[in-house]
Structure formats: structure tokens, C-alpha cells
Amino acid sequence: MLQTGSVIDGKYKILGRIGQGGMSTVYLAINEKANKTWAIKEVRTEARYDSEMNLQRLRMETELLKKLRHPRLPSIVDVIDSEGSLLIVMDYIEGHTLESLLKGSGVQSQKDVIAWGKQLCEVLGYLHRQEPPIIYRDMKPSNVMLQADGNVKLIDFGTAGEIKEQEDGEDTVCLGTPGYAAPEQWEGCGQTDARTDIYCLGITLYHLLTGHTPTEYPYIIYPIRHWNSQFSPNLEKIILKCTQRDPGKRYESCEDLQYDLEHLEELDRQCLRKQGRKLRIFLGTAALAVTVSCGAIVLHQMKERITSDTYQERMRRALEITSTEEQIEAYEQAIHLKPSVAEGYIELLNRVFLMPEENGTINFEQEEDEYLRRLLNTKISGTSTYEQALKEHPEDYDRLAYELGLAYYYYYETDGNKSYAVKWLHAAAASDTLPSSCQERARRLGTIAEYYTQLGVLDKTGDKTTSYLDYWRDLTELTEGNLTELDNAVTALRMYQELACQIYTRTQEFYRAGVTEEEMEKQLDAIQEHLQSDFDHVDWTMWGLEQMRTSLTELLKEARQQVDLLWTQDTVAGNLF
């Protein structure tokens, strides 16, 4: 921590602290001889970098940034080694961050966000065109400074780095901010590239427009018109394309993204012309409709009588169709007839989207998820949506919430997405209409799922909202008792697998939080005992249970090895010191 009044490198006098982050502190300094102010960023190397990313790498990357020249970037003029930290001297930029703008005045106008988006495309494109390309990797409102002239600059390069070819195709460390980071930055530490920055930029624009991020309820990226129907439909398409889970489905370059942002008004005008033609056709038919309006009241009652028969006919037809596209169309037609009935949504989900593939796997794909969300957000009249119509019929809404919660938890993109499941599982757990076993199952799964949205996330004070000790206590509580009797064999195996997997992958985090080696081993022993005593009447040939049991048995072995390794390392360290 630099002290106010101290002089760095014989020329930079510290005037005070102006910013604080998780891995760095920014100070305002002045070169009194030159009468010029600078920003000095202190990166604490012992807190930020482990054995995988050492001080040498940070120094090399910062030296690389010194060579960059762009109007949207601060100039880095000096890099100073200090005991336990690295000091980066750069331009002092007056203004305020987009994060502070969000906090102070709320969501921003579409016009401003588009203008900032185009400027950020310019600077990211410049970075990506370097040899080798530089990936920013941490785009978010707090890293963008808005100046008095309305232009923006990137102000933090703590996670930027060059793209390097690696044998395993993965980055050496996972970097980025939860909620803004692309999936490849956190899920397996995949190799980041230009499309990673495009994802982060898409989330940033989404946050500025809607005030929401995936770390906040409802924990998913709804189309922006879900929050404000006045947004441009084409801007909605642009942001959805930026934030695709699969990098191959995003924009290939910032230049392509910038082009669409610059031509947004033209695209919207084309859309309005199409709507105008449709409106003229509608008005023509409406005039004709006036002449027969007197018969509308009589026909209304007749329509109500035949709607139910038509709905069931559509549902029966969907069962008989072999083409997936025609099945989807038939179910959608049925849903349009009765949007407040859960049956159509559930049949579409289970009979089409969750049908096993030839190898037996079930994959609830992102496109299918987006299709269902668009369906639920379809407007009935005014601002009312299909989802709101369902909520007026709790029994139907609760059934759908339960099925969607399980689909997201277990099958989204093959491995499941627990953060996407939270909303639906909580709704099912709070139900007054579902069977108690379903409510309990939703509660157990929802508790685990919610931790995935909270672990490691900081609140506004900079404190972590959830500890690993809390997570451990709830996780072990959820696996108590005979789960095959409380719920069913599939849920029991899933719960035991979850606990064993978390012990295996988070051994050190649990240990640092105060969970002992004995407690971890006790839970692994308990799972083994449940396997031997609680499944006597289970048919292992059903629902892939045998494969789940084999996988769990192997996972238990690996988890024990991980716990033993941690204990050995701790013992050796204790003997040394």
C-alpha cells in the first residue's frame, strides 16, 4: 500500500488513492518537475499471481502494452518494480466509470450504449489486430471510463494478454469477472480469443441497457426486449449473437460487430417498412371485419367451445408426427391456443427437446432454451406474456417450473447449467400444488444450484456473499438420510455425485474454510455406505443407473486421493516450518 506524500522512483509523488480493485489499487500522483498528474496502478503480485502466472509474465505483458497507441487507451509511460508489487504509471483520465454511471442514474439510453459499443469495438479490434493479438478478457462497466466529451476509454489491463499457441488449447489461468466472463474463461479454462472479448462486450452492453447481469436474478440473459419492449429488435439480435455460449456462433471479429451497430438504424428502417406493408394489409382486412362485427358476439361462444377440441387435436397430431420441425410447429400452435396450460410446454420439452440421442445422451441445447424463452415471452395483449398467463394458473405454472428446473440442472448443453435452473427450482420448491416429494427435490437441487451463482462473487462492499464453509454445511445436509426413499434412485445418485465431485474439485477451498480431512473422508464413507445399503430394490438397468453408479464409484476413489494428497502436502509443509 503506497502512502500519501511518498515519492516513487524519485519523481512521482502520491497524492491519494482514487480506486480499489480485487487485485490492484490506483493512486493519483504528480510529477512536480513536469507539473503533470498521472495514475499509478499498484498490482500486488503476491495476492494476484500464483505459480502459474508469475511476476515475469506480468512485467512482459505490461511492457507490451507500453507500445500501444490508441485514442481509447491510456498511455502507459513507466513500469516500476516494487517489493511485493508492480507499479504501472499511466495517463490520468478524468471522468467516471460506466459502473458508477449505472449506480447513479440507472440504465442507459439505447443511443448512448450503441455509441459506446462502437467505440469499444474500435479499441478491441485494434488490440486484436496486434501481432500477436492481445485479448482484453475483462470488459465490464467498471473498466470503461466515460470522459466529459462523451467518449470512452479502457482503463484496466490487469488480465490482458497475448494469444499463445498451446498444446492443450487452453489458457494457463482462468481470468475475468463472474457475470461478464465468457464460458470458455471459466468452464475448463478454454483458450480465449477475439470472440471472448465480443462476449464480454455483449454482456456489458446488456448490463448498461437492462441493469441486469447473469449473476443477478433471474440469472440468465433474457433478450433485451424482455426488459424494455422499446429497444430495437435488431439491437436485441446483435446482443444475443454476441453472448452465445458457443464461440462459433458469435461475431467472428469486432469489425463485424461494429458494422452491424453502425448500420442498426438502416436495419430498423427496413424492418419498419416490412411492418408497414403488413399494417396496410391488416387495415384492409380490418375494414372488412367491421361489417361482420355484429356476428362476433355470437361466434365468440362457439369459438370457446371448439378451442378445447382444437387444442387436443393439435397435441394428438404432435404425437403422431415424426419430423422434429413439424412436431415443434404443432406444439407451438397448441400453445398459442391455450398459453395458460402447461401441457403443451411440457410435452414440447420432454418429447422433443429432451429426447435421448443415439448414444443415449440428453442435450437441452441453447437454441431450444432460447426458443422456449421466446415462447414464454410472447405477448398476449398489452404487456401480458404467456408466462404471466401461466402464473395465473399456479398448478400449471408449478408443473412447468419443476420440469424446466430439472432440464436446466441436468441436461442443459449436456452437462447442465445450475445457475439457469435456480429460478425454476425455487418456484417449484415454493409450490402449494406439487407433490411433497417434488417440492423437496426442487428445494435440494435449488440450494445446490444457487451456490453456483454466489461462490466467489463479491457484494458492493467487496466481501464475498457466500463462504465455502456455508456451502459445505448445506451440501452435506442435503445428502443426509436415505435419499432413495425420500426421493428416488436417480436423485440420490445425482446428489451423492455432486458431493463427491465438490470434494474432489474444491478440496483446498473447503480445507481453507475450516473443513477437516476427517470430515471430508467421513462424507465419502457415508456415500459408500449408502451405495451398499440403500439401493437393494433398485433395478440398475433402468435410466442408466448402472453407468451412474460406476461413475460415482470412480469419483469416490479420485476424491479420496485428492483429500489424501492435500493432507500429505499440509503435513510436509508443517514439518518444514
N, C-alpha and C positions, 0 to 999 in steps of 0.2 A: 504494500500500500504506500503510494507516494504521499509525502507530507506537503501541505500548502506552504509555499515560501521556499521550498528546497529547489536547488538548481540541478538540472540533469545535463550531463555531458558538457558542463561549463557554459551553457548558453540558453537552456530552456528553463525558465522559472515557472514553477507550478502555481497557478492562480486559484485552483479549486477543482473539485470533482463535478463533472457535468453529466455523467452517465454510468450505469452499472448493469452488467450482464452476468450470466451464469459463469462465464469463463474469463471475463475481462472487465476492466474499469477504464473509463475515458475521462481525461483531465483537460482542462483549458490551461494552456501555457503561453508564455510570451518570450520572444527573443528581444530583449531590451535594446540591444545594439541596433537591430534592424527595425525595431518598433513594429513587430508583426506578431499576430496571435496564431497559435497552432493548436491542434487537438493531438494529444498523446494518448494512445491506447496501450494500456498495460495488460499483456496476456500472461496470466500466471501459468507457467509451464507445468508445475508440479500438480496443479489442480485439473489441467485440461488435457494433458497428453500423457498417455501411458507408454509402455514399451513398444507399442505398435506405431505410434506417431511421436517421435522424439523431437527434441529442440532443433536438431539439424534440419529436419524436414520443414518445420515452421519457418525457420530462417530462410531456407531456399525459396519457399513459396512467396514469402514477403518480398524478397529481393526481386522475384519475378514481377510482382505487382508494381514495383517501383518504375518499371519500364512502360507501364500502360499510360496512355494519354487519351482521355475521352471526356467530353463535357459533362457526362452523367456520373463521372467517377472523381472522388477526391484524389489529389496527387499525394503520393507517399514520398516524402523527401529524405527520411532518415530511418534507420533501424538500429536500435541500440540494445546490446546485451546487458542485462542486469541480473543480479543474483536472484534466481528463482523465477525470473520473468523476462519477457521480451518487450521492449518499448518501441512502438511504431508511431513515428511523427508524421502527421498528415495535415492537409488543409483543414482549417476550422470552418465548418459550413453553418451559417446562421439559418434558422428556421425551426421547424418542429417535425417530428416523425408522423407518418400516416397513422401509426398506432395511437399517438396522443390525440390526433385529429378525430379518430373513431371514438375514443373515450370522451372527448369534449363535446362533439357535435353529432355523434351518431353516424348512421350510414351515409354514404356519399352519393352525389348525383351521378347518374349514368354518364353524362357528358364529361365530368371531371375524371371519372375512373377510366374511361376509354382513352382520354388524353394521357393520363399517367401510364396506362398499359402500353401505348405506342412508344413512349419514351423508354420504358423499361425493356421493351423488345429491342430497341436500338442498342442499348448498352449490353444486354445479354448476347445479342448477335455479335457485337464487337468482341466480347470475351470468347465466344465460341469459335470465332474465325482466327484466333491466335494459333501459332504453331509451337507446341501442341495446344489444342483447345483448352481453355480454362472454364471449369464448371463452377458456378457460384454456390449452388447447393443449399442456400439458406434464405431464399426470398421470403419476406414476410413484412407486414406493415412497419414493424419497429426498426427494420433495416433500410427503410426508404425515407429520406429527408425531403420535405416539401419546403422550397425556398419562397421568398417573398414574391418573386416574379411568376410563381405558379409552376415552375419546373421542378423536377425531382432528381435526386442523386442517391446512388447506393453508398452506404456508409460503413458497412462491416464486412470484412473479408476473412473472418476467423475460420471459415470452413471451406473457402475456395481452394481449388486445386486443379492441377493438370490431369487430363485423361491419360492414363498409362496402361499399356497393354499388359495384362497379367494372365498367367497360365490358368487360373481358376475362374477368370472372368468376373471377379468380384473386387470391390474396393477393400482396402485393408482395414478400414474402420467404418462404422455407421455414423453418419453426420446428418445434421438437420434438426428442425424443430418439430416435435409432435403436433399433428394437425395440419402443418404446411408441407412436411416432408413427403416425397413420393414413396409409394410402396417399396420400390427397389432400394431405398435408402435404409429401410428398417427390417423388411422381411427377408432375411437371409443375406443382407448386405450385398445385393447385386450391384453390378457395375453401373455407375451413374454416367450419364451423357447429357447432351443438349436437351433431350426430352425430359430429363429430370427437372431442369430449370423451368421448362414450359409448364410442367405440372405445378410446381411451387408458385409460379406466377399466376396460374389459373386459380389456385386456392386463394391467393392474395386478393385478386380482383373480386372473387366470390365474397370474401370477407368484407371488403370495402363496400360492396353493393348491398349485402344482406345483413351484415352484422353477425354472421354465424360462421363457425368453423367446425370440422368433423370432431373436434374434442368437446363440443358442447351439444346439448340436446337439440335435435334428435339424432346426433352422432353420424349422420350421413349427408352426402352432398345432394340435396334436392335441386332440381332445376331452379334457376333464379326467379322464374315467374311464379313459382310456388309461394314465394315471399311477397312478390310485388308484380301483379299482372301487367303493369305498365311498362315493364322492361321490354327491350327489343327481343323478339323471338330469335333473331339471328345472333344477337349477343349471347343469348342462352345457349344456342348451339355451339358457339365458339368456346364458351367456358366448359361446357360438357366435354368437348373434344380435348381441351387442354388437360382435363382432370380424369381421363380414362385410366383405369388401373393398369391396363396393358400398354406399355410404352409404344408398341407398334401401332396403336390406334390413336395416338396423339399427333399433334403437328410435328413434322419432321424437323422444322427449323423455326427460329424466331422470326425470320423474314416472312415465312408463310403466314404465321400468326399475325404479324404486323400488317400484312397486305389485307387480310380479312377485316381487321379493326379499322383500317383506313377506308375501306370500301363498304363499311357497315350501312351507312345511310343509303347508298345505292342499292344494296341488297334489300333493305327495308322498303324502299320505294317500289322495287319490283314486287315484293310481297303485297304491298298495299294495292298495286294495280290489279293483281290477281284477285284480291279480296273485293275490289270494286266491281270487277266483272261478275263475281258471284253475287254481290249485293244487288246488282241490276236485275239479274235473273230471279233472285228472291223476291224483289219488289214486284216484278211482273206476275209471278205466281201468287203473291200475297193479294194483289188486286182481285184476282180470280177467286181467291179464298173468301174474300169479304162477301161475295154473292151467295156463298153457301154456308155462311156462319150461322144462319138460323138453325141449320140442321146439326150444328156441332154439339149442342147440349144432348140431343137425342143419341148421337153417335158415341158420346163420351162413356155412357154407361155400358154400351155394347163393347167398346174398346177395353174397359176394365175387366169384363167377363172373359174376353178372349186372350188377354195378356198372359194370364197364368198358363193357359194351354200352349200358347206360342213359346213361352219360356221353357217349359218342359220339353217341347218338341226340339228346340234348339239344343238343349242339354242331351237329349237322346241321340240327336244327329251327331253331336261331337263324339259320342262314344263309338259310333259306327264308322267314323272317318279314319282312314289310315294315314293320310297326309298331315304332317305336323302343321304346316301353314294353314290348311283348311280347318284343322281342329282349333287352332288359336282363334281363327276368324269366327267359328261357330260359338265358342265360349264367349268371345267379346260381344257378339250380337245378343246372346242371352243376358249378359251382364248389363248391357245398355237398356234392356227391357226392365230389369229389376236390380238396380245398382245397390239396393239396401239388403240384398240377400247374399249370404256368404257362400252358398253352394257353388256358384259359378266360378268365383275366385279360387276356391279350394280345389275344385276339380281341375281347373287350368294349371294350378301349381303342382298338384300331385300326379296327374295323369299325363301332363306334357313336360313341364319344366324339370320335374324330379324323377322322370323315368330313367332306370339304370341303363348305362351304355353296354356295349357288347362285353366289355371286360368286367362288368359288374359295378363299376364306379358310378356315383351320382354326382352330377355337377350342375349346381344352380348358377348359371352364367350371369355375368354382369349385364348383358343385353336383356336377358329375361327379367332381371331385377328392375332395370330401367323401364321396361315395358309395363310391369305391374305397377310401378310407382306413377307412371304417366296415367294409367287407367284409374288408379285411386284418386289422382288429382284432377280428373276430368270434371268440368263444371256442369252442374245440372241446371241451375238458374242463379243469376246474380253471382254471388261469391261461394255458394254452396258446392261442395265436391262430393264425389262418390264416397270417399272415406267418411265425410261428415254425415252422409246419409246412413252409412253403416253404424256409426256411433249412436244414432237414434234407435238402433235395434241392438241392445247390448249382447244378446245371445249370439247373434251373427257376428258382431264385431269381435267378441272374445274368442270365438272359434277360429276366425281368420288370424287374429293376433297370435294365437297359440301355434298354428301351423306355420305362419311366417317366421316366428321366433325360432322354431326348430330348423326350418330350412336355412336361415341365415347362419345359425350357430353351427350346424353340422356340415352343410353342403355348399355354401357359397364359394364359387371358384374352387370346388373340390374339397378344400381343407376347412372351409367355414370361415366366417368373419364375425367374431364375437361382439365387436363394437356395433355392427349393423343390427345385431339381434337384440340389443338392450331394450330399445323402445317397445318392441312387440312382446318380449318376455315379461317385462314389467306390467304391461297391460293385461296379459293373461294371468299373471300372479295376483293381480288386484281384482280379478273377476268374481262376480257373485253367481255366475251361471255355469262355469266349467266344473267338471267333477273335481273333488278334492285332490285326487292323485295328479291330475293335470296342473292344478294350481301349484302344488308342491314342487312338481318337476320344473315348472316355469320359474318358480322362486329360486330353486337351487341353481339352475343354469343362468338365470339373470344375475344372480350375485357374482358368479364367476365372470360372466361377460362384462359386467360393469367395471371390474378391476382393470380390464384391459384398456379402458378409456381413461383410467385415473393414475395408474402406476407411472411414476416418473414425471407426471405433469405438475407444474408449479402454479400456485394460485397468484393473485395480484400482489401479494406481499413477498413473493419469492420463496415461499415454503411449499414443500410437497404436500399435496392434498391427501395422499394415502400412503401408508407405510407398508413395507413388506411383512412386518410383524402382524398388522391387521389382516393382511391378505392371507397369511399362514393360518391364523386362527379361524377365519371364515372358511377357508378351503378345507381344513381338516374337519371342521364341524359338519360340513356338507357331505362328508363321506362316512359319517358315523351311522351305525345301525346296519340292518340287513336291507340294502337298497333294492335287492331283487323282490323283496316282499313289499317294501314301501312304494316302489315304482315298477320297474321291470328290469330284465337282464341287460337290455341294451343300454339303458340309462346308467345302471350300476357299473358296467364295464367302461362307459364313457367317463364317468366320474372318477373311477379309480385310475384310468389312464391320464386324466387331467392332473390329478395329484402327483402321480409318478413322474409325469413329464415336467411339471413345475419344479419338483425336487431336483430332477436331472439338469434342467436348464438354468435354474435360479439358485443353485446351491450356495454360492457365495453371498448373494443378496440376502437370503434367509439367515445365513450364518452371521453376517454383519448386523442384522436386525435383532439378533439375540436368540435365534433358534439353534439349539444344540445338536450335535451329531446324534446323540441318543434319541432325541425327539424325531429326527428325520428317519432314523432306522426303525423306530417304533411304528411309524406310519407305513413304511414299506412292508414290515412284518404283518401289520394288520390287513393290508391289501392281499398279501399272500394267503392269509388265513381265510379271508372272505372268499377267495377263489376256490379254496378247498372245501368250504362248508356251506356256502350259500347258493350253490348252483346245482344241487343234486337232481332237481327235477327239470332242468333246462335241456331242451333239445338243441345241441350245439350245431346242428346242421342248418338251423333256421337263421335268417337275417345276417349271415356272415359272422355269427358269433364265434365260431372256431378260429377264424382269422383274427378277430379282435382279441381273443384270449391269448393266442400265440404272440401277437404284437405286444400285448401287455406284459407277458412273461419276460420277453426280451428287454422291454423297457425297464422292468424292475431290476434286472441284472445290471443294466447300464447305470441306473440311478444309484445303486449300491456302490458301484465302482467310483462314481463321481463323489459321493459322500466320503468314502474311504480315502480318496485322493486329497480332498480338502483337509481331512483330519491329519493325514500324513504331512502335508505341506505346513499346516499350523504347528504340528509337533516339532518339525525340523526348525521352523522359524523360532519357536520358543527355546529350543536348545541352543540356537546360535546367539540369542540375545538374553 
